[in-house]
């Protein structure tokens, strides 16, 4: 997925009200950018962080820059736009580039299910059980090489797990798919110390038959693309 407009580098001054970030551009101008991430962004939003933003000239948009990446050095990046994984994954599912889900020809985004919820993708294929795929963007890392989810308490995420468990018990495929928007991680775990209730719901969902897939991303200031599979582990932070 190429960015619509070439990204430009900037320095983060502060992030506030979840969706706003004051930044300094290379020419010294200080402007406010949109931050498409409702999470805590732990470890990604410290003042002075090197970031990349996407300019726009859309007259309908009040903010003329959107925060897209954090640059960590050594060629590593984190994508902070939580909507990016769904867009990247949709293309990969249609192209049947995710081996575990390649049997499905029909890809239906944002389908209603459960108790007033929407599944990110419903996959269908004659002769196969329907596959319900819930996608989570993973950006937290507190230990070298290890990505963690969630970065804050998520009652909504817990509800999704419970509904996936119900789907699995009804005989469908239910898939929790973690998309790691970091290029410096090779494994994924749960941040159970941040949200113990989510971790408990996750374990119950797996016992009910929910599958877990973890995929990395290839990230540059030009594009974000789906990367290689990553291992799921239970590490020290997870309890």
Secondary structure, 3 states (H helix, E strand, C coil): CECCCCEEEEEEEEEECCCEEEEEECCCCEEEEEECCCCCCCCCCCCCCEEEEEECCCCCCCCCEEEEEEEEECCEEEECCCCHHHHHHHHHHHCCCCHHHCCCCEEEEEEEECCCEEEEEEEECCCCCCEEEEEEEECEEEECEEEEECCCCCHHHHHHHHHHHHHHHCCCEEEEEEEECECCEEEEEECCCCCHHHHHHHHHHHHCCCEEEEEEEEECCCEEEEEEECEECCCHHHC
